[in-house]
C-alpha cells in the first residue's frame, strides 16, 4: 500500500473514532437528562407527591422512548409509573401506562407469554376497582389460558386465578360460569397431571426472550462519585458517604451458568457494535439510578412487595473489584440461582486493581460501620421476610464489622435469627480473629456457612503477606466450630487463583441455591462427605458428584413445579426429537429422581488417595 493510501486510511480511522466519540458524548448527555428524570420521579414517589411523580415519570418515558434502544427499558418504566399511578388512585393514567406496556410486551414476546401475566393482572384489578367487571373477567380469562399452558392445570397460580374468576362471575350473577368453574376446581388432579404439557422455555424468573434478560440490583455503597455519569464509571475508588440506588444489569440469553461473560477490554473488539448486540453477548451494567435514602427505601419496598418471593440477598464483594464488577457478579448470581426475591449488593471502595491490596485493606476496614447503617435500612424498611448475606474474600471483613456494629445496637434478646443464611465465601480474614468474632454472630442467622479451599492461591498469598492463616483456607488450619457448617470446597475447579469458585462452578451455585431456597443442612445437600473430628464436623464437597448444569436445572424445576416436575420432564422427553437435547433431559430426569427421593444420609468419605480428604 502506498504512503498516500496509508494516510487516507489513517484519516478515515480518525473520522470514525471522532464520529464514535460524538455518538458517545450525545448518549452520555442524554443519559444525564434521563438520570435526572429517574431521580426526580423516585424522590417524588417517596414523598407521595402523585402529580409531580407522574410528571417526572412522563418525562422519563418520553426520553426513554426517544432513545430507540431496548424496548424492555421502556416497558419496565411504564410498569413502574403505572404501579405508582394505581397506588395513588390515578386509575385512568395507570391503565394507559399498563396498556402501552402490554402492547410493547406483546410485540416483543407474543400474545401468550407468561411474562404478560403481571400486566394483565394489574389491568384486571383496575377494571374491578372501576366497576368494569366484564372487562376484568376478560383479562383474567386470558391470564388463565397463559398459566395453564405454562404451568399445568393444578399449579397454585392457576387455582388462584380460577377462584378470582369465580368471585367475579358471582358478582356478575352469572350462575352458569360459576358452575363451570366449580366443576374445574373439583376435577381430579391425576387426570390433569396426565394431560400436562411440556415445560415451556420460560420457567425462570428473568426473561431473556429478547436475546438478554435484565436483573435489577439494589445497592448501598460508601464509594465517592467520580463525576462521570456513565453507569460503569459513576462510582470510583474514593471513599464517600453512604449512598443508595439501584442498577440494571443485562444477562445474555446465551449465558452459561457460573460464567461471567465479560466484554473485551480492547475497543477494537466492540467499536461500532450496537448496544443490543453487546447485551446479547456480555453481562453488562446497563443502567444506574442513585437515590436518596427515602426514595431508595420506597423503591426497594415496592420491589420486594411485587417479587415472587419476599426474600432478599445482599452480596459483598472482595478485593480488586470495581462497582461495576460487583453489580455484574450480583446479577449473575441472581440469574443463575433463579432467585425469586430481590438481589442487592454493598460495594465498599475497592480500587479495582491487583496492585492496590494495602489500599483496599484500609478501605474495607472503615466500611463496616457504614454497611451496618445500610443493613438497618434493609431490615426496618424493605418489607423483606428473610435477608441472606453472602460475602467474598476481603468483603467478609466489612460484613463481620457490620454485623458486630448492627447487633450491638439491638437488645440481647433481639439478636437471634435476624438474618436467614449467612455465607462466608473464601474469607480473607485472619483465622484467629474470625474464631473470636464468629461466636457472637452465629445466633443472628438461621444457618451460618463457611466456604474454604486448600487450592485458593489468593489466600495462600495473603497468608504469606500477613504471616497468619486465613479463615477461608482449608487443610490443617480449616475452621472447625460447632454451629457453623464449614464446607471444604477444595475439589471445586475455578479461576487461575482458585478464589472465585463460589460463583464460577455450577455445583457451588447449586449448593448456594439449596441454602437460599430451603436452608438445607449439609447432609441433605448434594455431594457432602462427613469429615467428623471430635465434636465438630467439616463437610467435604464432592464437586464431581454435583457438577453440571443438569443438577442446577433439576433443582430449579423442583422449586418451580414441586411434585409435578417429574411429569413435566417426562412430557418434554416425549416431545423432544433432537437426540442431543433428549440426552440433556434424560440427565435432568435422573437428577430429578434423586432430588424427589426420600432424604438419604451423607456420602461416606472416599477412600482414594486423591488428597482431598484427610
C-alpha positions in Angstrom: 0.0 0.0 0.0 1.4 3.4 -0.9 2.1 6.2 1.5 -0.9 8.2 0.2 -3.2 5.2 0.8 -1.9 4.8 4.3 -2.6 8.5 5.1 -6.2 8.1 3.7 -6.8 5.0 5.8 -5.5 6.8 8.8 -7.7 9.8 8.1 -10.7 7.5 7.8 -9.9 5.8 11.0 -9.7 9.2 12.8 -13.0 10.3 11.3 -14.6 7.0 12.5 -13.3 7.5 16.0 -14.4 11.1 16.1 -17.9 10.0 14.9 -18.0 7.3 17.6 -16.9 9.8 20.2 -19.6 12.2 19.1 -22.3 9.5 19.4 -20.9 8.5 22.8 -20.9 12.2 24.0 -24.5 12.5 22.9 -25.5 9.3 24.7 -23.9 10.5 27.9 -25.6 13.9 27.7 -28.9 12.1 27.1 -28.3 9.7 30.0 -27.7 12.6 32.3 -31.1 14.0 31.4 -32.7 10.6 31.9 -30.9 10.1 35.2 -32.3 13.4 36.5 -35.8 12.4 35.4 -35.4 9.0 37.1 -34.2 10.6 40.4 -36.9 13.2 40.4 -39.5 10.5 39.8 -38.3 8.3 42.6 -37.9 11.3 45.0 -41.5 12.4 44.3 -42.7 8.9 44.7 -41.0 8.6 48.1 -42.6 11.9 49.2 -46.1 10.8 48.0 -46.4 13.7 45.5 -48.5 12.0 42.9 -48.9 14.8 40.3 -45.1 15.6 40.4 -44.1 11.9 40.3 -46.3 11.3 37.2 -44.9 14.5 35.5 -41.4 13.3 36.0 -42.4 9.7 35.1 -43.8 11.0 31.8 -40.6 12.9 31.2 -38.5 9.8 31.7 -40.8 7.8 29.4 -40.5 10.4 26.7 -36.7 10.4 26.9 -36.5 6.6 27.0 -38.8 6.2 24.0 -36.8 8.8 22.1 -33.6 6.8 22.5 -34.9 4.0 20.3 -33.0 1.5 22.4 -34.1 -1.7 24.2 -37.9 -1.7 24.4 -37.6 -3.6 27.7 -36.4 -0.4 29.4 -39.5 1.5 28.3 -41.8 -1.4 29.3 -40.3 -1.6 32.7 -40.5 2.2 33.2 -44.2 2.2 32.1 -44.9 -0.6 34.6 -43.2 1.3 37.3 -45.0 4.6 36.7 -48.3 2.6 36.2 -47.8 0.9 39.6 -47.4 4.3 41.3 -50.3 5.8 39.5 -52.5 2.9 40.6 -51.3 3.1 44.2 -52.1 6.9 44.1 -55.6 6.4 42.9 -54.9 7.7 39.3 -56.7 4.8 37.7 -57.1 6.2 34.2 -53.4 7.1 34.0 -52.4 3.8 35.4 -54.5 2.0 32.8 -52.9 4.0 30.0 -49.4 3.1 31.2 -50.2 -0.6 31.6 -51.9 -0.9 28.2 -49.0 0.8 26.4 -46.5 -1.6 28.2 -48.7 -4.6 27.3 -48.7 -3.7 23.6 -44.9 -3.4 23.6 -44.6 -6.7 25.6 -46.9 -8.5 23.1 -44.8 -7.3 20.2 -41.6 -8.5 21.8 -42.8 -11.8 23.3 -46.0 -12.8 21.5 -49.6 -12.8 22.9 -49.3 -15.9 25.2 -46.0 -15.4 27.0 -46.0 -15.9 30.8 -44.4 -12.5 31.4 -47.6 -10.8 30.2 -49.5 -12.1 33.3 -48.4 -9.4 35.6 -49.7 -6.6 33.3 -52.9 -8.5 32.6 -53.4 -9.0 36.4 -52.8 -5.3 37.0 -55.4 -4.3 34.3 -57.9 -6.8 35.7 -57.5 -5.2 39.2 -58.0 -1.8 37.8 -61.2 -2.8 36.0 -62.6 -4.3 39.2 -61.9 -1.1 41.1 -63.6 0.8 38.3 -66.6 -1.5 38.4 -66.0 -2.7 34.9 -66.3 -6.4 35.8 -66.9 -8.0 32.3 -63.6 -6.4 31.2 -61.8 -7.7 34.3 -63.2 -11.2 33.6 -61.8 -11.0 30.1 -58.3 -10.1 31.3 -58.4 -12.9 33.9 -59.6 -15.4 31.3 -56.6 -14.6 29.2 -54.3 -14.9 32.3 -55.8 -18.3 33.0 -55.1 -19.6 29.5 -51.4 -18.5 29.7 -51.0 -20.0 33.1 -52.5 -23.3 32.1 -50.2 -23.6 29.1 -47.1 -22.7 31.1 -47.7 -24.5 34.4 -50.4 -27.1 34.1 -53.9 -27.3 35.5 -53.1 -27.9 39.2 -50.5 -25.2 39.6 -51.3 -22.9 42.6 -51.3 -19.9 40.2 -54.0 -21.5 38.0 -56.1 -22.4 41.0 -55.8 -18.8 42.4 -56.9 -17.3 39.1 -59.9 -19.7 38.9 -61.0 -18.6 42.3 -60.7 -14.9 41.3 -62.7 -15.6 38.2 -65.4 -17.4 40.2 -65.8 -14.4 42.5 -66.1 -12.1 39.5 -68.8 -14.2 37.9 -70.6 -14.4 41.2 -70.7 -10.6 41.4 -72.0 -10.6 37.8 -74.7 -13.1 38.7 -73.5 -15.5 36.0 -74.6 -18.8 37.5 -73.5 -20.9 34.5 -70.0 -19.5 34.6 -69.8 -20.1 38.4 -70.9 -23.7 38.0 -68.4 -24.3 35.2 -65.5 -23.0 37.3 -66.7 -25.1 40.3 -66.5 -28.2 38.1 -63.0 -27.3 37.0 -61.9 -26.7 40.6 -63.2 -30.1 41.7 -61.7 -32.0 38.8 -59.3 -34.9 39.9 -55.7 -33.8 39.9 -54.4 -37.1 38.4 -56.3 -36.6 35.2 -54.8 -33.2 34.8 -51.3 -34.4 35.5 -51.6 -36.9 32.7 -52.5 -34.1 30.4 -49.6 -31.9 31.4 -47.9 -30.1 28.5 -44.1 -30.0 28.1 -42.2 -27.4 30.2 -42.2 -24.1 28.3 -39.0 -22.3 27.5 -39.8 -19.6 30.1 -39.9 -21.2 33.6 -37.2 -18.9 35.1 -37.9 -15.6 36.7 -35.8 -13.5 34.3 -37.0 -13.2 30.7 -34.3 -13.5 28.0 -36.7 -13.7 25.1 -35.3 -10.5 23.5 -31.8 -12.0 23.5 -30.9 -10.9 27.0 -32.5 -10.6 30.4 -32.5 -7.6 32.8 -31.7 -8.1 36.5 -32.4 -5.2 38.9 -29.9 -4.9 41.7 -30.5 -2.6 44.7 -27.3 -1.3 46.2 -25.6 0.6 49.0 -22.1 2.0 48.8 -19.6 4.2 50.5 -17.8 4.9 47.3 -17.4 8.5 46.2 -18.9 9.6 42.9 -16.5 10.1 40.1 -18.3 12.9 38.2 -18.8 10.6 35.2 -22.4 9.8 34.5 -21.6 6.5 32.7 -23.1 3.7 34.8 -19.8 1.7 34.9 -17.8 4.7 36.0 -20.3 6.6 38.1 -18.7 5.4 41.4 -14.9 5.4 41.7 -12.4 4.1 44.2 -12.5 7.1 46.5 -14.2 7.0 49.9 -17.5 8.8 50.4 -20.7 8.9 52.4 -23.3 6.1 52.4 -25.3 6.3 49.2 -28.2 4.2 47.8 -29.8 3.4 44.5 -30.5 0.6 42.0 -28.9 -0.6 38.8 -30.0 -2.8 35.9 -27.6 -5.5 34.6 -28.3 -7.4 31.4 -27.6 -11.1 31.1 -27.3 -12.6 27.5 -29.7 -15.4 26.6 -26.6 -17.4 25.7 -25.3 -17.1 29.2 -23.9 -20.3 30.7 -24.4 -21.0 34.4 -21.4 -20.0 36.6 -19.9 -17.8 33.9 -19.5 -14.1 33.9 -19.4 -13.2 30.2 -17.1 -10.1 30.1 -16.8 -7.5 27.3 -13.2 -7.4 25.9 -11.1 -4.6 27.2 -9.8 -3.5 23.8 -12.0 -1.1 21.9 -11.4 -2.7 18.6 -13.5 -5.7 19.6 -16.6 -3.7 20.3 -16.3 -0.3 18.4 -19.2 0.0 16.0 -21.1 -2.7 17.8 -24.6 -1.6 18.7 -25.9 -1.8 22.3 -28.4 -4.6 21.7 -25.7 -6.8 20.2 -23.4 -6.2 23.2 -26.3 -7.1 25.6 -26.7 -10.4 23.7 -23.1 -11.3 24.2 -21.9 -10.0 27.6 -23.1 -9.4 31.2 -23.3 -5.6 31.3 -24.1 -2.8 33.8 -26.7 -1.1 31.7 -28.4 1.5 33.9 -27.8 3.1 37.3 -30.2 5.2 39.3 -28.8 6.8 42.5 -31.5 7.7 45.1 -31.7 9.4 48.4 -32.4 7.2 51.4 -36.2 7.8 51.4 -36.7 7.2 47.7 -34.4 4.1 47.9 -36.4 2.6 50.8 -39.7 3.2 48.9 -38.4 1.7 45.6 -37.0 -1.3 47.5 -40.2 -1.9 49.4 -42.2 -1.8 46.2 -39.8 -4.3 44.5 -39.9 -6.7 47.5 -43.7 -6.5 47.6 -44.2 -7.3 44.0 -41.5 -10.0 43.7 -42.3 -13.7 43.6 -40.5 -14.1 47.0 -40.1 -11.7 49.9 -36.5 -12.8 50.4 -33.5 -10.6 49.6 -29.8 -11.5 49.4 -27.0 -9.0 49.8 -23.7 -9.7 48.2 -20.5 -8.0 49.5 -17.6 -8.2 47.0 -13.9 -8.7 47.7 -10.5 -7.2 46.8 -9.9 -5.9 43.3 -13.5 -5.2 42.5 -15.0 -2.0 40.9 -18.6 -1.1 41.5 -19.3 -2.4 38.0 -17.6 -5.8 38.9 -19.8 -6.1 42.0 -23.0 -5.3 40.1 -22.3 -7.8 37.4 -21.4 -10.6 39.8 -24.5 -9.9 41.9 -26.8 -10.1 38.8 -25.0 -13.3 37.6 -25.7 -14.9 41.0 -29.3 -13.9 41.0 -29.8 -15.1 37.4 -28.0 -18.5 38.0 -29.9 -19.1 41.3 -33.2 -18.1 39.6 -33.6 -16.0 42.7 -37.3 -15.1 43.1 -36.6 -12.4 45.6 -34.6 -9.1 45.3 -30.9 -9.2 44.7 -28.8 -6.5 46.5 -25.2 -5.6 47.0 -23.0 -3.5 49.2 -19.9 -2.0 47.4 -17.1 -0.7 49.5 -14.4 1.5 47.9 -12.0 -1.2 46.4 -9.6 0.3 43.9 -10.3 -2.5 41.4 -6.6 -3.1 41.0 -4.4 -6.1 41.7 -1.6 -3.8 42.9 -3.8 -2.0 45.5 -4.1 -4.6 48.2 -3.0 -2.4 51.1 -5.2 0.4 49.9 -8.2 -1.9 49.8 -7.4 -3.2 53.3 -7.6 0.3 54.6 -10.8 1.0 52.8 -12.6 -2.2 53.8 -11.7 -1.6 57.5 -13.6 1.7 57.5 -16.6 0.4 55.6 -18.2 -1.9 58.1 -19.9 0.7 60.2 -21.5 2.4 57.1 -22.6 -1.0 55.9 -24.3 -1.5 59.3 -26.4 1.5 58.6 -27.3 0.0 55.2 -28.3 -3.2 56.9 -30.5 -1.3 59.3 -32.4 0.3 56.4 -33.0 -3.0 54.7 -34.2 -4.7 57.9 -36.5 -1.9 59.0 -37.8 -0.6 55.7 -37.6 -3.2 52.9 -40.5 -5.4 54.0 -38.3 -8.5 53.4 -39.2 -11.7 55.2 -35.7 -13.2 55.1 -32.4 -11.4 54.4 -29.5 -13.6 53.3 -25.9 -12.4 53.3 -23.0 -13.6 51.1 -19.6 -12.1 51.3 -16.5 -12.9 49.3 -12.8 -12.7 50.2 -11.9 -9.3 51.8 -15.5 -8.3 51.8 -16.0 -10.7 54.8 -14.1 -8.1 56.9 -16.7 -5.5 56.1 -19.5 -8.0 56.8 -18.2 -9.1 60.2 -17.8 -5.5 61.4 -21.2 -4.5 60.0 -22.8 -7.4 61.8 -21.0 -6.6 65.1 -22.0 -3.0 64.9 -25.6 -3.6 64.0 -26.2 -6.3 66.6 -24.6 -4.2 69.3 -27.4 -1.7 68.7 -30.1 -4.3 69.5 -31.1 -5.7 72.9 -29.5 -9.2 73.5 -32.9 -10.9 73.3 -33.5 -9.3 69.8 -30.3 -10.6 68.2 -31.4 -14.1 67.3 -32.3 -15.1 63.7 -32.3 -11.6 62.4 -31.0 -13.0 59.1 -31.7 -16.1 57.0 -28.5 -17.5 55.6 -25.0 -16.0 56.2 -22.4 -17.4 53.8 -18.7 -16.5 54.3 -17.1 -17.4 51.0 -13.3 -17.7 50.9 -12.9 -15.1 53.6 -9.6 -13.2 53.5 -9.8 -12.7 57.3 -7.3 -13.6 60.0 -8.3 -17.1 61.2 -7.9 -16.2 64.9 -9.9 -13.0 64.5 -12.7 -15.0 62.7 -12.8 -17.5 65.5 -13.2 -14.8 68.1 -15.8 -12.8 66.2 -18.0 -15.6 64.9 -19.2 -16.8 68.3 -21.4 -13.7 68.9 -22.6 -13.7 65.2 -23.8 -17.3 64.9 -27.2 -16.8 66.7 -28.0 -13.9 64.3 -28.7 -16.3 61.4 -30.8 -19.4 60.8 -27.7 -21.0 59.4 -24.0 -19.9 59.1 -21.9 -21.4 56.3 -18.1 -21.1 55.7 -16.6 -22.0 52.3 -12.9 -22.9 52.4 -10.4 -24.3 50.0 -6.9 -25.7 50.1 -6.4 -24.6 46.4 -7.1 -20.9 47.0 -3.8 -19.4 45.9 -5.0 -15.9 46.6 -5.5 -16.8 50.3 -2.1 -18.6 50.3 -0.5 -15.3 49.2 -2.5 -13.4 51.8 -1.3 -15.8 54.5 2.3 -15.2 53.5 1.8 -11.5 53.5 0.1 -11.4 56.9 2.1 -14.3 58.5 -1.1 -16.0 59.7 -3.7 -18.5 58.3 -6.8 -17.1 56.7 -10.3 -18.2 57.7 -11.0 -19.3 54.1 -8.1 -21.7 53.9 -8.6 -25.4 54.2 -6.0 -28.1 55.1 -4.8 -28.4 58.7 -5.9 -24.9 59.6 -9.5 -25.3 58.4 -12.1 -23.8 60.8 -14.0 -26.3 62.9 -16.6 -24.9 65.2 -19.9 -26.2 66.5 -22.8 -24.3 65.0 -21.0 -23.4 61.7 -21.2 -25.5 58.6 -17.7 -25.5 57.2 -17.6 -26.8 53.7 -14.2 -27.8 52.2 -14.6 -26.7 48.5 -11.0 -27.8 47.5 -12.4 -30.1 44.8 -14.2 -27.2 43.0 -12.3 -26.0 39.9 -12.3 -22.3 39.5 -10.2 -19.4 38.1 -6.4 -19.3 38.0 -6.2 -18.2 41.6 -8.8 -20.7 42.7 -10.5 -17.9 44.6 -13.8 -17.3 42.8 -15.1 -20.9 43.0 -18.3 -19.9 44.9 -19.7 -18.3 41.7 -17.7 -19.9 39.0 -18.8 -23.5 39.3 -22.4 -24.9 38.7 -22.0 -27.3 41.6 -21.2 -24.5 44.0 -24.0 -22.4 42.6 -26.4 -25.3 43.2 -25.2 -25.5 46.9 -26.0 -21.8 47.4 -29.3 -22.4 45.6 -30.3 -25.1 48.2 -29.1 -22.8 51.0 -31.2 -19.8 49.9 -34.2 -21.8 48.7 -34.7 -24.3 51.6 -31.9 -23.7 54.1 -31.0 -27.4 53.9 -28.3 -28.6 56.3 -25.2 -30.2 54.6 -26.4 -33.9 54.9 -29.4 -33.0 52.7 -27.3 -31.2 50.0 -25.5 -32.7 47.1 -22.1 -34.4 47.4 -21.5 -33.7 51.1 -19.0 -36.0 52.8 -18.8 -36.1 56.6 -15.3 -35.5 58.0 -16.0 -35.5 61.7 -13.2 -34.9 64.1 -14.3 -34.9 67.7 -17.5 -32.8 68.2 -17.0 -30.6 65.1 -17.7 -31.6 61.5 -16.2 -30.3 58.3 -18.1 -31.3 55.2 -16.1 -32.1 52.1 -17.9 -31.1 48.9 -17.6 -33.7 46.1 -17.6 -31.5 43.0 -17.5 -34.5 40.7 -20.9 -35.7 42.0 -22.6 -32.3 41.7 -21.0 -31.0 38.5 -23.1 -30.0 35.5 -25.9 -27.7 34.7 -28.4 -30.6 34.8 -28.2 -30.7 38.6 -29.0 -27.0 38.9 -31.7 -27.2 36.3 -33.4 -30.2 38.1 -33.3 -28.2 41.4 -34.9 -25.2 39.7 -37.7 -27.4 38.3 -38.4 -28.8 41.7 -38.6 -25.3 43.1 -40.9 -24.2 40.3 -43.2 -27.2 39.9 -42.8 -29.3 43.1 -44.1 -32.9 42.7 -45.3 -32.0 39.2 -41.8 -31.5 37.9 -41.4 -35.2 37.0 -44.4 -35.5 34.8 -43.5 -32.2 33.1 -40.0 -33.5 32.3 -41.5 -36.8 31.0 -43.7 -34.8 28.7 -40.7 -32.9 27.5 -38.9 -36.2 26.7 -41.9 -37.3 24.7 -41.9 -34.1 22.7 -38.2 -33.7 22.1 -36.9 -35.0 18.7 -33.3 -33.9 18.8 -31.0 -36.6 20.2 -28.6 -34.3 22.0 -31.5 -32.3 23.6 -33.2 -35.6 24.6 -30.0 -36.7 26.3 -29.9 -33.4 28.3 -33.5 -34.0 29.5 -32.6 -37.6 30.4 -29.8 -36.3 32.6 -32.2 -33.8 34.2 -34.7 -36.6 34.9 -32.1 -38.7 36.6 -31.1 -35.8 38.8 -34.8 -35.0 39.4 -35.4 -38.6 40.6 -32.6 -38.2 43.1 -34.0 -34.9 44.4 -37.5 -36.3 44.8 -36.4 -39.5 46.5 -36.5 -39.7 50.3 -33.6 -38.0 52.1 -30.5 -40.2 52.4 -27.6 -39.9 54.8 -24.5 -38.1 53.6 -22.0 -39.9 51.4 -19.3 -41.9 53.1 -15.8 -40.4 52.9 -13.9 -41.5 49.8 -11.1 -44.0 50.3 -9.0 -42.9 47.3 -5.7 -41.2 47.8 -6.7 -38.1 45.9 -5.6 -35.8 48.8 -9.0 -34.2 49.0 -9.9 -35.9 52.3 -7.6 -36.0 55.2 
